[in-house]
């Protein structure tokens, strides 16, 4: 089951309409208690949760996270990569970008360039 947890009501509704078996969440505790969730679509939400700890709890339960971020320079990008989250969507995006990720998860090669920049990895 896919759980949608963004602060954008319009986006939530569109995603729920287009993802079979999805559900919108309105509070963090629900996400941490839901036993059937295997994907969470998430945005950063100020003052709702401690970001790294929250992502850690989701990942510890093997929940795949699709993270919607403003840009790759945010500190949250680094946290996500450290926790093995490769389904990252940046900036202005089309609904189809998120729907594509729901069906086909990214792997490390999809975010390798972001990783290289963040961790200053020299490539020959």
N, C-alpha and C positions, 0 to 999 in steps of 0.2 A: 504494500500500500504506500502511496505517496502522500506525504503531509506537506501542506503549503503554509509557510509562516513568513509572510512579508508584511510590511506596513502599508502596502498599496492595495486597497480594497478592489479596485478595478482589475489589477493584475491577478490577485487571488481568485476572483470570479472567473476570469478568462482561463487561467490554468486549470481550475477545477472543472470547467466545462470541457476542456480538451484532454484531460488526463483521466482515463477510466480508473475508477476505484480510488480516486483521490479525495482528500478531505482538507478543509481549512482549519488551522489551529489558531487560537487566539491568546494562548498563554503558554509559557515555557514548560510548566509542570506537566501539561498534557503530553508534550513531545517526549519528556523523559519517562512518562508512565505508559505510553502507548506501546503495546507489545507487538503489534502487527506492522509497524512502520519499517519499511526497508529503504525508502528514499525520503529526504527532507529537502525542500526548496526553501532557502533561507536568505534573508537580508540582515544586515547589521541593524540592530534596534537599540538605540540609546536607552540606557537605564532599565532595560528589560531583563538583561542577563549579563553575566561576566563571560565575554565572548570565548576566550580560550577554554575555560573550564566547561562551558556549555558544549562547545564542539567536541572536546575530549570525551564527555559523557556520551554523546551521540556516536562517535567513532568507536568507543569502547564496546558498544553494543552492535558494532558492524553495520551501522546505518550509513548509507551513502548520502553525502551532502552535496547539493548543487547550490553554490554560493553566488549570489548576485552582488557585485561590488561596483563602486564608482570607478575605480581605476586600479591598475596593478601595483601602484606605488604605496597603497595603503598598508599599514602594519598588519592588518588582518589577512592580507595575501600570504605573507610569510608564515603566519600562524597556521593557516589552512594547509599550505604545502607541507609544513612539518608534521601535520596530522594525517597526511596521505589523502588530502582532498584535492582532486585534480579537475573536478567539474566546476570551473570558474567562469563566470560571465561578467564582462566589464562594461561600464558605461551604458550608453543608450543601446538597447538591444531589441530585436524582434521577438515576439512570442515564439516563433518557430525555432529560435536559437535555444531556448530552454526546452522546448518539446523534443528537439533533436537529442539533447543531452539525456533526457529521461529515457529515451529508447536506446541510446548508444553512449555509454560512459566514456569519458576521456581516460587516457592512460598517461603515464609520466611523459612520454614523448610529446604530448600535446601542450605541456606546460614547461618543458625543458628549458626553453629560452628565458622564461620568467625566472625559473630557478637559477639559471646561470647569472642573470643580472643581480638578483637578490643576494646571492651568496658569492658573487664575484669569482666564479669558476672560469679559469682560463681554458680555452678550447684551442686545440692546434688545427 
